[in-house]
Amino acid sequence: MRNFIILFLVGLALTVSSCRQDFVFVNSQKGDLSFSKDTVYLDTVFTNIGSSTYTLKVYNKTDTDIKIPTIQLGKGANSKYRMTVDGMMGDNNRIFHDVELLAKDSLFIFIEVTSDVADANPTDFLYTDQIKFGTETDYQKVELVTLIQDAYFLFPKKFDDGTTETLPIGDQNIYGFYLDENDPINGNEYEWNNTKPYVIYGYAAVPNGKTLNIHAGARIHFHADSGLIVGTGGSLRINGAPSTTAALEHEVIIEGDRLEPDFSDVPGQWGTIWLTDGSTNNSITNCTIKNATVGLLIDHNDGNYMTINNTQIYNAANMGIYAKTAMIKGENLVINSAGQFSLACTLGGAYDFRQCTFNNNWSSSTQLAVLVDNYYKDDAGNPVPFPLTQADFKNCIISGSNQIELRLNRDTGAAFNTSFSKCYIKFNSNSFTDLTQYAFLYDTTSGEIIKTGNLDYKDIYNNKLMIGDDSVAKGFGNDLGITKDIINADRTVDGNGKVDIGAYQHIIFPPAN
């Protein structure tokens, strides 16, 4: 028994000794560490707006358990960067002491930045720092680089009693504000120019008697749950111009305020541009609207058509254009990818679309490119009709990933006047032959409609809806006198007086690599 106890104690001592040896850490030396990248580039952020979180992985590829004396930002407590190391906060998210890293193991560092443009290099607007690993005299480093962009910031006022400015919408108040022509910081907020981007928090409102002019080259960024409301008697004029480079230098571009590439095509990042019933003299030209919940919500009907020309609307979570009893004329308009409808012309109204492309390849089986209706159902399920005095589509493309991309919902209690001339309409169904509104799609003698064939889009999933030389849309349309396409290229008229349909003049794509 005595021998057994002695052997047990010896074995226990060896076990404890062995375990302790596994966790003996030595200070790291320069070169012990390796990194997933030598420089962490944090994508462009607006001044004083926090970035996304970026990741750096640190490896100990040696056979020794090591202790890193310090992991710190080069600018120390004054750095505008913040980091956590394997979930640890450190001293003010900037300095970490005696960080242990086992042999053949790794750790994660998560990095963010919030910086004023005044902190950046005045020549290139880059804000930089380093993460240092080791001691002050013996260290390895990883560079940090961020581009800081200055902007005009528009947001609701805060009052002395702690409340915040709101907008009355029906019987509710929403987070928003009226634009100010004498704002002490931004100046005249009814003139948006191209000197700096505009970042809007909440809903900016244009009241009665005021006009918001958005000039060529302006860049507009809406924060989440934000947008623009044009009230009764107010007007919106988006005055973009043709561009000559891929940067769209004269285009007005409207999107969310997340500038990282991962957010470049994410739907639903902001609310909508709402042209309310009673707004007047609205017009949009040479504009790109991206990643909204609803690109344009249009109740506009002052007895005159609003115009939308040379405009692109992409990646709307619900609808690209949601029109209700509206009056719209559109030329060279492209809408692509929406959770419900690319274009919804509802509750009657009057519409005239020429040389437009409406496509919807949203990843579901329920979305459509175009909806036209003239009624809604009340709480009792009874239709309430509105006259659709005109819904003309000339030289248009209506396409998408489903077999039917056009829906015409008609109530006979009001006018339902539609016309489709020289259009491509994807409609592969024989289930609607008894409905009068679809009769034109089954007329095989008119020569007005194409329902099948290769459109030869360049890249629908990246919003490049140019048509190629092999497209069935090439040379199918009548000459409507629209001499330029959406990108200001000449529309050619062939020997038979025919032009390409849709918003783009066809091009010859370069051969694939």
Protein Blocks (a to p, Z undefined) as FASTA:
>chain_A
ZZmmmmmmmmmmmmmmmmmmmmcccdddehjaccfbfbdcdddddehiacdddddddddf
bfbdcddfbacdfklmmlcbdcdeehiabjohlacchiacdehiacdddddddddfklpc
fklopacddddeddfklccdddddddddddddddddddfkopacdddehjbccddddddf
kbfklopakbccfkbccddehjddddehiacdddehiacdddehiacdddehiacdddbd
ddfbfnlmmbccdddfbfbfklmmcghkbccdcddehiahiacehiadehifblbacfbd
ghpacddehiacehifkbmbdcehiacddehiacehifkbmbaceeiiadddehiacddf
bfcfkbcfbdcdfbdcdfkopacddddfbccdehiacddjbfbfcdcdddfkbccdddde
hiadddddfklmmpmklmmmmmcklopacfbdcekpablmnopabdcfkbckgokacceh
iabdfkopacdddfkopacedjbdcddddddZZ
